[in-house]
Amino acid sequence: MSQITKEINAITGTIIGISGKLIVYALVILLLVEGMTRGYAFGHEVFYATAMEREPGTLYQLTIPEGQSQEETAKILKDVGLVRNEYALRIQMWFYDYKTYPGTYELSTTMTSKEILQVLNVKPETEEETEE
């Protein structure tokens, strides 16, 4: 190989190496930005939850059976359309120490997830208790 060919190969190798590093850096930056964006949105949903709809909203009657776990309750609330993110709701349950009690509740899509959890955190009166 001639000296010129060796120099061209060295320059080409350097350019390819720098290009590869730039691509890796760009991917890392994109992943960081995406992670921060999603992390912020998730944190916002946990600490500053908003209602699903504006007034008048939709009213739902939700029955929680005896023995239903909080995870199942969070999934049902998500499936019905009362909350956006069941995982954020589960973190709110844990972080704010909310419990869910069996019973029938009236919930609206105009309620925030914290308001829904406050309603579910109170044991509903049963018909037997009101008759006494």
N, C-alpha and C positions, 0 to 999 in steps of 0.2 A: 504494500500500500504506500502511496505517496504521502508526503507530508501534508499536502492540501486535503486529501481524503481523510486523514486522521483528524485534522482540525475541524473539518465539516462534521465528522461523526461526533467529535467532542462537543461542538456547539449544538448539534441536534439533540444529543443526549441531555445536555443542560436545559435546553428549551423544553423537552419532554418532561424532565424531572420537575422543573418549575411549574409547568402547566398542571401536572398531576397534583402537586401540593396545593396550587390555587383551587383546583376542583374540590379537593378534600376540605380545604378551609371553607369554601363556599357552602358545601353540604353541611358542615358542622354549624355554621352560622344560621343556615336555613332551619336546621333541626332545633337549635336553641331558640330562635324566634318563634317557631311553631309551638314548642314546648311552653315557652313563657306565655304566649297568647292563650293557649288552652288552659294552662294553670291559672291564669288570671280569671278567665271565664268561669272555671270551676269554683274558684274561691269566691268570686262574686255571687255565684248561685248559692253557695253555702251561707255566706254572711249577709248578703243583701238581696235576698230572693224577691222576685216580683210575681205578681199574679199572672195566671195564664191568659185571662181575658179582662177587658174593662167591663164596667157595669152595663147591663144587668147581669151578664154572665149566664152560666148554666148551673142549675142546682142538681146535685146528685145525692141519693140516699145510699150510704155505704154501710154494709153490715160486716163487722169483724167477728168471726166465729171464735169460740173458746179455743185456746191453744195455737192460734195463728201467730207465727213469728213476726218480728218487726221487719225482717227482710221481705217476707211475703206481702206484708201490708204496704211497704214502699213500692214493690213491684205493681201491686194492684192500683195504687194511686197514680203511678206513671202510666199504666195501661189505660186507665179511665180518662186520663187527660187533666188531672188535677195538679200534677207537678211535672216539671221538665226533665229532671234528672233524679232517678231513684237513688243513685249513689250519694249525691249531695244531700238528699233527704236522710239517708242512713247516717251520714256523718253528723247532720244536725241532731238526729235522735241521740247519738252517742255524746256529742260535744255539749249539748244543752240538757242532757239527761232526761229526755222525754221518754215516756212509756206509752204504749197503746193498749187500751183496754177493750175487751169484747163488748159488743153492743151495736146499736144502729145510730148512725150520725148523719146529719144533713150538712153537706159540704158544697161549696160553690167554687167555680173556676175564677172568681174574683178574689179569692183568699190566697194569701201567700203561703208558702210551705210552712213557715213558722206559725201562722195562724191556724193552719190545718193541724199541726202537731199540738198546739195548745188545746184545740177542741178534743183531739184523740187522747190527750193526757189526763182528761177528767173522766172518771167513771160515770157512765150514764145511769140515770135512775131507772130501775126496772119497774114493771107494772106492779110487782108484789110490794115493793117499797112504798109506792104511792098510795096503795090501798090501805096500808096500816095506819 
